[in-house]
Structures are given as C-alpha cells and as structure tokens.
Amino acid sequence: MRHILFAIFTTLMTFSLSAQELHLDEIAEETLELQESKWKVGPRIGIGAHITQPESIVVYLASDGIAYEIDYLGSSSSKSVGISLEKTFEYAFIQFGMLHTSFSSSFDVTGFGEKDKTAKIFNESYRNIEIPVLAGGKLGKFRLGVGPVVRYNLATITEFTELVGYKIKDSKINLGSQAAFGVDLGIFSVDVRYIHAFEAIGENMTFGGNQENSFKTRPSEIKLTIGTSF
C-alpha cells in the first residue's frame, strides 16, 4: 500500500512541477513578445532627391496686357530631421514620424509686356512639417510598407511677388502617399522611400485669380532616411 501511495505522490509531484515549468515558459514567452512589440521612439534624419519632370505653362493677364511663360526647372534635395515612433511584431510593423523638411524650387520666367521681367530665374523655398505613416510586413531584418504623408507648410519664401497679378493661396495642408523598403541594422533602421504628392507643383500660386493656368505635374521624390530607436 505504501508503494502505491508513494507512486501516486511521485506522479502528482511530477505533474505539478511540469505544469509550473510550462507556466514559467509561457510567462517568459509573453514577456519576450511584449518586449519585442513595445513602442520605440528615436531621432530620424533624411535626404531626398526630387524626380519631378520639368513642365511649362503660359499665363496671360488680359487686363494688364502681360503674359508670362513659366518653366519649372526642378527642386533641390530635401533635408529632413525629426523623430519616429515605431512598433514591431513578428511579421509586421507600424511607424509614425514627425519631420521638419526644407527644400527649394527654381522657375525660369519669361515676361512679355514687362522688359525687366524677361528671362529671369525665380526661386521658392519651403519649410514643412511632415507626418509620414508607414505600415506593412516584416521578414527578419527587412521591411516593406506603404502609407500616407501629411505635409503642413510652415513658410514659403517666394520671388514671384515681383510679378503682376501673382497671389499665393492660403492652403497649408498637402497630402501624399509613400512606399518604402527598409532594413534594420541593430539599433539603426534604414529605408528608401518613394513619395508622391497629391498637390501639383504650383498649387500654392495663382495669377490674376485664374487657377486654370497652373501646373499639372505632381512632384515625386526618392528619400533615404536613417533612424535609431530606444
């Protein structure tokens, strides 16, 4: 009888220890998952190359007897600095950012009716706050994501104010989309993004209140960003 009781007691103890060990393993796995999927924040910088094609428009102000031929020549590289907030899972990720971005654009303006405006280069510079959102799949160190970009214009410095009939629009918020391929290298993350704006090049400008004589091309850029998170 003692042997039977001892066997039962030993079996119960073995089951109890196994259950405790399994429970500890589950707790450890859950803790590890929480550590892997927690939100991380850190600085991020970026530099972008605009790939927007040149475009020309002709503006005619009948009341003033003036015409302008305006050629968009291109934009300088954009420079961004800010922070990103990211959460990663086993096979997915989501990332929010807030970046201060600056760049400039050049236009060749030929004026007819005003000799002092003939064949002159006009420049515009912009300072924006960008809020990019990325979400997508993750496989090991590699990420592939898509998402929207919200751009808020902080300031536009333009030389177009010299032209008769020029008016700057009050629109402050521009929207766009992006696709990105990234790789995680330790605490650093590097990605290459293709960004396409929904607003046209000269969306902020009108001449004589006529919005028909405006650019149609929507700007695009390839941007390299590097960030770290803690």
C-alpha positions as CSV (number, residue, x, y, z in Angstrom):
1,M,0.0,0.0,0.0
2,R,2.8,2.4,0.9
3,H,4.4,1.7,-2.5
4,I,1.1,2.6,-4.3
5,L,0.7,5.8,-2.3
6,F,4.4,6.7,-2.9
7,A,3.9,6.1,-6.7
8,I,0.8,8.3,-6.7
9,F,2.5,11.1,-4.8
10,T,5.5,11.0,-7.1
11,T,3.3,11.2,-10.2
12,L,1.4,14.2,-8.7
13,M,4.6,16.0,-7.9
14,T,5.9,15.3,-11.4
15,F,2.7,16.8,-13.0
16,S,2.9,19.8,-10.6
17,L,6.5,20.6,-11.4
18,S,5.9,20.1,-15.2
19,A,2.9,22.5,-15.0
20,Q,4.9,25.1,-13.1
21,E,7.7,24.8,-15.6
22,L,5.2,25.2,-18.5
23,H,3.6,28.2,-16.8
24,L,7.0,29.8,-16.4
25,D,7.8,29.2,-20.0
26,E,4.5,30.8,-21.1
27,I,5.2,33.8,-18.9
28,A,8.7,34.1,-20.4
29,E,7.4,33.9,-23.9
30,E,4.7,36.5,-23.2
31,T,7.3,38.8,-21.6
32,L,9.6,38.4,-24.7
33,E,6.7,39.2,-27.0
34,L,5.8,42.3,-25.1
35,Q,9.4,43.4,-25.2
36,E,9.6,42.8,-29.0
37,S,6.3,44.6,-29.7
38,K,6.7,47.6,-27.4
39,W,6.7,51.2,-28.9
40,K,10.1,52.6,-29.6
41,V,11.0,56.2,-30.2
42,G,14.1,57.9,-31.6
43,P,15.6,60.5,-33.9
44,R,15.4,60.2,-37.7
45,I,17.1,62.2,-40.5
46,G,16.6,62.0,-44.2
47,I,17.7,63.4,-47.6
48,G,15.6,63.3,-50.7
49,A,16.1,63.7,-54.5
50,H,13.2,65.1,-56.5
51,I,12.5,63.3,-59.7
52,T,9.7,65.6,-60.9
53,Q,9.7,66.2,-64.6
54,P,10.0,69.8,-65.9
55,E,6.8,71.5,-67.0
56,S,5.9,74.8,-68.7
57,I,2.8,77.0,-68.5
58,V,1.7,80.2,-70.1
59,V,-0.2,82.8,-68.1
60,Y,-1.9,85.7,-69.9
61,L,-3.3,88.6,-67.9
62,A,-5.6,90.3,-70.5
63,S,-6.5,93.3,-68.2
64,D,-2.8,94.2,-67.8
65,G,-1.6,93.2,-71.3
66,I,1.0,90.9,-69.8
67,A,1.9,87.3,-70.5
68,Y,4.3,85.0,-68.6
69,E,5.9,81.8,-69.8
70,I,6.9,79.9,-66.7
71,D,9.2,76.8,-66.8
72,Y,9.6,74.6,-63.8
73,L,13.3,73.7,-63.7
74,G,13.5,71.4,-60.8
75,S,13.9,71.3,-57.0
76,S,16.9,71.0,-54.7
77,S,17.4,68.0,-52.5
78,S,15.2,67.9,-49.4
79,K,16.6,67.7,-45.9
80,S,14.6,66.3,-43.0
81,V,15.2,65.9,-39.3
82,G,12.8,64.8,-36.6
83,I,11.6,61.8,-34.6
84,S,9.8,58.5,-35.4
85,L,7.6,56.2,-33.2
86,E,7.7,52.5,-34.2
87,K,6.1,49.3,-33.1
88,T,7.3,45.9,-34.5
89,F,5.7,42.5,-34.4
90,E,7.0,39.1,-35.6
91,Y,5.9,39.7,-39.2
92,A,4.6,43.3,-39.2
93,F,5.4,46.9,-38.2
94,I,3.8,50.3,-37.9
95,Q,5.7,53.6,-37.9
96,F,4.8,57.2,-37.3
97,G,7.1,60.2,-37.9
98,M,7.3,63.9,-37.5
99,L,9.9,65.6,-39.6
100,H,10.9,69.2,-40.3
101,T,11.7,69.3,-44.1
102,S,13.1,72.1,-46.2
103,F,13.8,72.4,-50.0
104,S,13.6,74.9,-52.8
105,S,12.4,75.1,-56.4
106,S,13.5,77.1,-59.4
107,F,11.4,78.5,-62.3
108,D,12.5,80.2,-65.5
109,V,10.1,83.1,-66.2
110,T,9.9,85.0,-69.5
111,G,7.7,88.0,-69.4
112,F,6.0,89.7,-72.4
113,G,5.0,93.3,-71.8
114,E,7.4,93.9,-69.0
115,K,11.0,94.1,-70.2
116,D,12.5,93.9,-66.7
117,K,10.9,90.5,-66.1
118,T,12.2,88.9,-69.2
119,A,14.3,85.6,-68.9
120,K,14.7,85.7,-65.1
121,I,15.1,82.8,-62.7
122,F,12.7,82.9,-59.8
123,N,13.1,80.8,-56.7
124,E,10.8,79.5,-54.0
125,S,11.9,77.9,-50.7
126,Y,9.7,75.9,-48.4
127,R,9.7,74.7,-44.8
128,N,7.3,72.0,-43.9
129,I,6.3,69.7,-41.1
130,E,5.8,66.1,-42.5
131,I,3.9,63.4,-40.7
132,P,4.6,60.1,-42.6
133,V,2.8,56.9,-41.6
134,L,4.1,53.5,-42.7
135,A,2.7,50.1,-42.1
136,G,3.5,46.8,-43.7
137,G,5.2,43.4,-43.5
138,K,8.5,42.4,-41.8
139,L,10.7,39.4,-42.5
140,G,13.8,39.2,-40.4
141,K,15.7,42.4,-40.8
142,F,13.7,43.6,-43.9
143,R,10.6,45.7,-44.0
144,L,8.2,46.7,-46.8
145,G,5.5,49.2,-46.1
146,V,3.1,51.8,-47.5
147,G,1.1,54.7,-46.1
148,P,0.0,58.3,-46.3
149,V,2.1,61.5,-45.8
150,V,0.6,64.7,-44.4
151,R,2.6,67.9,-45.1
152,Y,1.9,71.1,-43.3
153,N,3.5,74.2,-44.8
154,L,5.2,76.4,-42.1
155,A,6.6,79.0,-44.5
156,T,7.0,79.7,-48.2
157,I,9.5,82.3,-49.3
158,T,9.0,83.3,-53.0
159,E,10.3,85.8,-55.5
160,F,7.0,85.6,-57.5
161,T,5.7,88.5,-55.6
162,E,7.5,90.7,-58.1
163,L,5.1,89.6,-60.9
164,V,1.9,91.4,-61.7
165,G,-1.2,89.5,-60.7
166,Y,0.6,86.9,-58.6
167,K,-1.3,85.7,-55.5
168,I,-0.3,83.0,-53.0
169,K,-3.0,80.6,-51.9
170,D,-3.7,80.0,-48.2
171,S,-3.7,76.2,-48.4
172,K,-1.4,74.9,-45.7
173,I,-2.0,71.1,-45.8
174,N,-0.9,68.9,-48.6
175,L,-1.4,65.1,-48.8
176,G,0.7,62.4,-50.5
177,S,1.5,58.7,-50.4
178,Q,4.6,56.7,-49.9
179,A,6.1,53.2,-50.3
180,A,9.2,52.2,-48.5
181,F,11.8,49.3,-48.4
182,G,13.8,49.2,-45.2
183,V,16.3,47.1,-43.3
184,D,17.1,47.0,-39.6
185,L,20.7,47.1,-38.6
186,G,21.0,46.7,-34.8
187,I,19.5,49.8,-33.2
188,F,19.5,51.6,-36.6
189,S,16.9,51.4,-39.3
190,V,17.5,52.5,-42.9
191,D,14.8,52.8,-45.5
192,V,14.4,54.1,-49.1
193,R,11.0,55.8,-49.7
194,Y,9.2,56.8,-52.9
195,I,7.0,59.8,-52.0
196,H,4.3,61.1,-54.4
197,A,2.4,64.3,-53.6
198,F,-1.3,64.7,-54.5
199,E,-0.9,68.5,-55.0
200,A,0.6,69.9,-58.2
201,I,3.9,71.8,-58.3
202,G,2.3,75.3,-58.4
203,E,-0.7,74.5,-56.3
204,N,0.1,77.4,-54.0
205,M,0.1,80.1,-56.8
206,T,-2.4,81.8,-59.0
207,F,-2.2,84.7,-61.4
208,G,-5.0,87.2,-61.6
209,G,-7.3,84.8,-59.8
210,N,-7.1,82.4,-62.8
211,Q,-6.4,78.9,-61.4
212,E,-6.7,77.3,-64.8
213,N,-3.2,78.5,-65.8
214,S,-1.4,76.3,-63.3
215,F,1.0,73.4,-63.3
216,K,-0.5,69.8,-63.5
217,T,2.6,67.8,-62.6
218,R,2.6,66.3,-59.1
219,P,6.0,66.2,-57.5
220,S,7.8,62.9,-56.6
221,E,11.0,62.2,-54.7
222,I,13.2,59.3,-53.6
223,K,14.2,59.8,-49.9
224,L,16.7,58.0,-47.8
225,T,16.1,58.1,-44.1
226,I,18.2,56.8,-41.2
227,G,16.9,56.5,-37.6
228,T,17.5,54.8,-34.3
229,S,15.1,53.9,-31.6
230,F,15.1,53.1,-27.8
